[in-house]
Amino acid sequence: MSDEPTSADFRDVARASPFLRLYAGAFPDLTATAGGEIGKTFERLGELVAGAPAAPPGAAPASLCFRIGAVDSTRAWTLTITEGRCDVAAGPADSAGLQVILAEDTWWEIAGGKILPLEAFGRGRMRVRGDIMLARWLIDAVARNR
């Protein structure tokens, strides 16, 4: 028997904490229409973000770069957000306000709604660099546009 908390335990703790609750949103299933193509999950994420009722914090446009690492390569997708619009491009951003760095299998779990981004971060499976308020905005924007 393992003492490691389950995903359900992690969600309960995160939702009970006033601070962690801000980051405890799960993504909806971004994989449903992806057909196994990782780029399609980012396109779906961009669609959800584009419908956000408010612009991200800070200067517009805001850029988020997801770096997906595999054993033999690292790929990247960049979301560039302006009010009411989100452009998704394969490749890294020159200067992203937020970088999310994770393994491909972790992204598929997040994109499938199996684990919270906060859980991936808390378990050391995802690193985040840059504007943490932009990360909070992203989770909130996705939750509002499910």
C-alpha positions as semicolon CSV with decimal commas, in nm:
position;residue;x (nm);y (nm);z (nm)
1;M;0,000;0,000;0,000
2;S;0,140;0,337;-0,103
3;D;0,130;0,647;0,115
4;E;0,142;0,873;-0,189
5;P;-0,178;1,076;-0,227
6;T;-0,406;0,993;-0,517
7;S;-0,524;1,249;-0,772
8;A;-0,858;1,265;-0,589
9;D;-0,677;1,338;-0,260
10;F;-0,474;1,610;-0,429
11;R;-0,788;1,771;-0,576
12;D;-0,961;1,770;-0,237
13;V;-0,664;1,936;-0,064
14;A;-0,623;2,195;-0,341
15;R;-0,992;2,287;-0,341
16;A;-0,997;2,320;0,040
17;S;-0,709;2,571;0,042
18;P;-0,804;2,934;-0,031
19;F;-0,471;2,992;-0,207
20;L;-0,442;2,663;-0,397
21;R;-0,806;2,678;-0,505
22;L;-0,707;2,959;-0,743
23;Y;-0,487;2,711;-0,932
24;A;-0,693;2,395;-0,888
25;G;-0,891;2,396;-1,212
26;A;-0,872;2,091;-1,436
27;F;-0,864;2,127;-1,810
28;P;-1,158;1,984;-2,001
29;D;-1,075;1,697;-2,230
30;L;-0,863;1,859;-2,501
31;T;-0,787;1,518;-2,652
32;A;-1,139;1,429;-2,770
33;T;-1,088;1,575;-3,117
34;A;-0,709;1,553;-3,128
35;G;-0,684;1,214;-3,299
36;G;-0,355;1,155;-3,120
37;E;-0,203;1,477;-3,257
38;I;-0,055;1,684;-2,977
39;G;-0,079;2,005;-3,180
40;K;-0,457;1,966;-3,197
41;T;-0,474;1,976;-2,815
42;F;-0,308;2,317;-2,822
43;E;-0,547;2,436;-3,094
44;R;-0,840;2,334;-2,870
45;L;-0,677;2,508;-2,574
46;G;-0,643;2,820;-2,790
47;E;-1,014;2,807;-2,877
48;L;-1,105;2,796;-2,509
49;V;-0,869;3,079;-2,422
50;A;-0,994;3,295;-2,710
51;G;-1,339;3,299;-2,553
52;A;-1,211;3,435;-2,221
53;P;-1,412;3,733;-2,096
54;A;-1,105;3,930;-1,988
55;A;-0,755;3,983;-2,120
56;P;-0,463;3,830;-1,935
57;P;-0,282;4,043;-1,678
58;G;-0,002;4,271;-1,793
59;A;0,070;4,411;-2,133
60;A;-0,105;4,270;-2,438
61;P;-0,034;4,055;-2,619
62;A;0,059;3,788;-2,367
63;S;0,252;3,479;-2,474
64;L;0,253;3,135;-2,316
65;C;0,500;2,878;-2,438
66;F;0,454;2,507;-2,371
67;R;0,777;2,310;-2,407
68;I;0,705;1,940;-2,440
69;G;1,011;1,726;-2,385
70;A;1,065;1,376;-2,507
71;V;1,369;1,155;-2,477
72;D;1,489;1,243;-2,826
73;S;1,351;1,593;-2,878
74;T;1,171;1,894;-2,737
75;R;0,878;2,050;-2,917
76;A;0,704;2,376;-2,835
77;W;0,371;2,548;-2,892
78;T;0,307;2,914;-2,826
79;L;-0,026;3,076;-2,745
80;T;-0,030;3,450;-2,813
81;I;-0,328;3,610;-2,645
82;T;-0,493;3,941;-2,706
83;E;-0,838;4,035;-2,585
84;G;-1,086;3,798;-2,749
85;R;-0,824;3,621;-2,960
86;C;-0,564;3,348;-2,922
87;D;-0,318;3,254;-3,193
88;V;-0,154;2,913;-3,163
89;A;0,175;2,840;-3,337
90;A;0,412;2,546;-3,332
91;G;0,748;2,656;-3,205
92;P;0,888;2,850;-2,913
93;A;0,815;3,215;-2,841
94;D;1,097;3,468;-2,859
95;S;0,994;3,606;-2,522
96;A;0,707;3,434;-2,346
97;G;0,554;3,575;-2,030
98;L;0,509;3,218;-1,910
99;Q;0,687;2,896;-1,999
100;V;0,545;2,557;-1,907
101;I;0,794;2,272;-1,934
102;L;0,681;1,912;-1,910
103;A;0,708;1,564;-2,057
104;E;0,472;1,459;-2,333
105;D;0,299;1,195;-2,121
106;T;0,230;1,456;-1,853
107;W;0,079;1,690;-2,114
108;W;-0,151;1,414;-2,238
109;E;-0,271;1,354;-1,880
110;I;-0,336;1,726;-1,827
111;A;-0,497;1,765;-2,170
112;G;-0,720;1,466;-2,098
113;G;-0,834;1,612;-1,766
114;K;-0,681;1,319;-1,576
115;I;-0,459;1,536;-1,355
116;L;-0,467;1,901;-1,256
117;P;-0,189;2,125;-1,384
118;L;-0,132;2,211;-1,016
119;E;-0,093;1,843;-0,935
120;A;0,162;1,794;-1,215
121;F;0,353;2,093;-1,078
122;G;0,328;1,973;-0,717
123;R;0,453;1,627;-0,808
124;G;0,754;1,771;-0,993
125;R;0,625;1,662;-1,335
126;M;0,592;2,016;-1,469
127;R;0,801;2,330;-1,433
128;V;0,673;2,683;-1,472
129;R;0,886;2,991;-1,543
130;G;0,763;3,346;-1,564
131;D;0,444;3,522;-1,467
132;I;0,250;3,295;-1,231
133;M;-0,052;3,527;-1,257
134;L;-0,063;3,442;-1,626
135;A;-0,080;3,073;-1,528
136;R;-0,369;3,150;-1,296
137;W;-0,543;3,348;-1,571
138;L;-0,501;3,056;-1,814
139;I;-0,660;2,806;-1,576
140;D;-0,944;3,048;-1,500
141;A;-1,003;3,126;-1,869
142;V;-1,023;2,759;-1,960
143;A;-1,256;2,683;-1,669
144;R;-1,495;2,961;-1,773
145;N;-1,512;2,846;-2,135
146;R;-1,561;2,472;-2,098
